[in-house]
Amino acid sequence: MYQVVLPVDASEERARAQASATTGLPHAEDSVTATVLRVFDDEGTADKTSVKQTPAGKALVEALQETGVDIETETRHGNPEVQILNVAEERDADMIILGGRKRSPLGALVFGSVSQSVILDSERPVAVTGSAE
């Protein structure tokens, strides 16, 4: 079994690109288990909101279901980078597939980049898909 972690944010376009990258893995319908993860800022929101209740999470789960990929969902709260890496470790993930967004070098410097932090700190392969469009 090949385990991937798919952290989803608010973008349905990035979620669709993550789904495409996942279903494009060899024998995805037979051998891939995807954990769709949504990290919220606060614990209250994480406790009462499922991944499928968010537009991007719903789009990602539905796209994966159409292809037969096994899906698990999880919500967490806190620092997205830390939680993504924690879930990848807990699930013994073979890969993390992020839906990164374009930022100028100044924007990444000022606001930080979850994708960049995960890439630099992960001991697992990380793929960054961007948007489907």
N, C-alpha and C positions, 0 to 999 in steps of 0.2 A: 504494500500500500504506500502511496506517495502522498504525504501530508503537506498542504499549503495553507498559509494564513493570508487572508485577504482583508486588510484593514480598510474600512469604507468611511468616507467622510460625507459631505453634503452633496457631492456632485454625481448626478446620474450618468453623465457622459464618462467620467473616470471609472465608475462602477461597471459600465458596459465594456470598457476596455479591459478591465481586470477579468471580467467573465470570459472575454474572448481569449485572453492570454492563458487562462486556466484551461478552457476547453480545447485549446490548441496543444496542450501537453500530450505526449504520446499515450495512447490508450486511456485518455482522461475518464471516459465513461465507465471503465472497468477498474481503474487503479487509483484514482485521485479522490482524496477526501479533503474538502475545503472547509476551513473554519472562517466564517465571515464575522469579522470583529468590528464593533463600533465603540469608540472611546469617547465618553462625554466628560465635560468639565466637572460636573458635580455628581455626587453619589445619588442624590434623590432622582435625578433624571435617568441615570443608568439603571437604578432599581425598578423604575416604572415604565421604561421604554425598551421594547425589543428591537432588534436589528430590522425586522420586517416592518416595523412601524415607521421607519424613515424612508423617504422616497428612494434614495440611493441604495439603501440596504435591500429594499423590496425588489428593485430592478436587478440587483446582483443575484439575489437568491432565485428569482424567477428565471433569469437567463441560465443559471447553472442547472436548475431543475429540468429545463427543457432538454438538456443534453445528457441527463442521467448521472451527473457528478454527485457523489454523496456530500451532503451539506450539514454542517453544525454551525450554530450561531452563538455568539457570546457578546455581552455588553460589559464594559468596564468603565471606571472613572479615573481621572487623574491625568498624568502626563502621557500624551499619546505615544511618544517614542518608547518610554519605559514599559507601558502596557503592551505595546506591540511585541517588544522583545520578550517580555514575560510570557505572553501567550505562545509565542514561537518556541520558547524553551519548554514550557509545560506540555505542549502538544508534540514535542520533538519534531518540529516541522522540518521538512526537507527544503522548503523555499518560502519566502515572503514575497507576495506580489502586491506592490503599491500602485496606487493611481496618482502619480505625481502631477503637480501643476507647474506651469511655467512661471518663473519669477525672475525679475532682473537680479543681477548680482547685488545691487543695493537693497532690493526688497528681501532677498534671502538673508543678507547681513542684518538688516533691521528687525525683521519678523522671525527669522530662523526658518528652518526647513525640516519638517518631520522626516521627509524622504532622505535628505542628506544625513541626518543624525542616525537613522536606522541603518543606512548603508555603511556608515563609518563604524557603528558599534555592534553590528550583527556578526555573529560567527557563522551565519547561514547565508546561502545565496539569496540575493535580493534582486528582483526585477521591478523596474519602474515603467509603467505603461503609458502614462499621459492620458489623453482623452480619446474616445472612440471616433470623434469627429475631427 
